[in-house]
Amino acid sequence: MRFFEAVGIAIDALKANKMRSFLTMLGVIIGVGAVIGLMSVGEGAKQAIIERIEVLGTNLIFVRPGAAKEGMVMREIGTAEVLSYDDALALKESPYVKLVAPEVSLSSSVVYGGKNYRARVVGTSPEFYEIRNCEMEMGEFINENHIKGRSRVCVLGKDIAENLFGVLDPVGERVKINGRPFRIIGVLERKGGFESLLIDQAIIVPITTAFYTLSPKRLIRGGEFLIHNVNVMAVDEELIDEAEEDIREILRERHRLSENEEDDFSITSSKDLLEIASDIMGVMTILLGCIAGISLLVGGIGIMNIMLVSVAERVREIGIRKAVGAKNRDILLQFLTESVFLSFVGGGIGVLLGFLLSFLISNIRIPEHPLFYRGVYTKITPEMVLLALSISILVGLFFGIYPARRASKLDPIEALRHE
C-alpha cells in the first residue's frame, strides 16, 4: 500500500466518525495550545529581561563589598568586607574606565504635607545619570556643586513624585527626609523594568549629603565613608574584561590583599547579568513546556483508546482487506496513518489555539510588576511551533503503534467470522 493511499483511507475513516475524531483530537489540541501558550510566556519573559538589562548598557560593571559567597551561603553585602568612597574614586585612574558613580542606599522617612512614609534614598554622584541612562522629566539632576556643597537637594523618581504630588509640579517644593528639609530640583522619567525600584521608587541625593547629613554614623567605619555599590562604565564594550581585571587589581592593592587571599569584593558586568538571566529564563521556558506537555500525554492516551475501539469495530473490514491480498504491513500502515493524521491535524489546530492564548495573555496588565506593568510579554518562535507539531506527530506515532499492530495481527479467517 502506498503512503498517499493510506492517507486517503485514513481520511475517509475519520470522516465517517467526525464527532469522535474531533473529541479524540481535543486532547492534542489543548496540549499543543498549552505548550505554545506557556512557552511563549517563558520566552517573552526571557526577552523582556534581556531587553531591560540591555537598556542599562552592555559596558557596565557593578562592584559591591564582600565576596560573592562564603561556602554555599550568600553573605549580606558589607557584613565583613568594606568598600569605601575613596576606593570608588581610585577606580577613575583606570584607563579602561570612563565613568564611576559610587552609591549608598538608605531607608528613610519622607514627609510632605500630611503624607509620611518610608522611601529608598540613594546617595550618588552626577555620573549616575549617564551610567544608568536616566532622562529628566522636569528640572535638573544633581551636579558637582551639589556634591562639593553637600547641598540638601533631591531628585524624585516618577513613582515617588506621583505618590507625593499627584499631577502637580514638585520642582522647587520641599520635603523632609529623616526630619531634614530638602529642596526638590527635578523629577526623572519613568524607567520601569528592573530599575523601577532603583529609579522610579527612589529619591536621589548628593552622596556627600548622605554621608554628612542623613546617616553619618552608619556610613563611617575606620574613618572611611562606606558605600554599597560602585557603578562603573567601561570606555568600550570590547574592553569590559580588561576593565574588570584592572578594577580588581586596583582594589586588591588598596585593600592590601596577598596573592593567597580571595577578593573581599565582587565584580559583576551587565554581560554576566545577561548570561545569567538568559540561562534562568531558558530553564523556566523548558519547565513550562514540560508542564503543558502533560496535556499532550493525556491526548495521546485518548488517541490510543479510540484507535483500539476503532480496531474492534472494524474487525470484519480488516478480514476482508486481508482476504483480497492486504498484508500485515498494509493494515499496520493504515491504522498508524490514521493515528498520526489525528494527532497532526490536532497539532495544527493546537498551534492556532496557542497563538490565540499568546495574544490573550499578552494583553494582561500587571501594574505592580516591574516587568509586566505594560503587559505580559509573549513571544512565539518558529522553533517553538515546529517542536510542538513534531511532538504531536510523535505522540500519534507512539500511541498508535499498539492499536495498529493489534489490527495487523488479526487472523483473517477469524476476522471474517466476526459479527
Secondary structure, DSSP 8 states (H G I E B T S, - for coil): --HHHHHHHHHHHHHHTHHHHHHHHHHHHHHHHHHHHHHHHHHHHHHHHHHHHHHH-TTEEEEEES-S-BTTB---TTSS---BHHHHHHGGG-TTEEEEEEEEEEEEEEEETTEEEEEEEEEE-THHHHHTT--EEEE----HHHHHHT--EEEE-HHHHHHHHTTS--TT-EEEETTEEEEEEEEE----GGGIIIIITEEEEEHHHIIIII-TTTTEETTEEB-SEEEEEES-GGGHHHHHHHHHHHHHHHTT--TTS--SEEEEEHHHHHHHHHHHHHHHHHHHHHHHHHHHHHHHHHHHHHHHHHHHHTHHHHHHHHHTT--HHHHHHHHHHHHHHHHHHHHHHHHHHHHHHHHHHHT---TT-TTTTT-------HHHHHHHHHHHHHHHHHHHHHHHHHHHTS-HHHHHH--
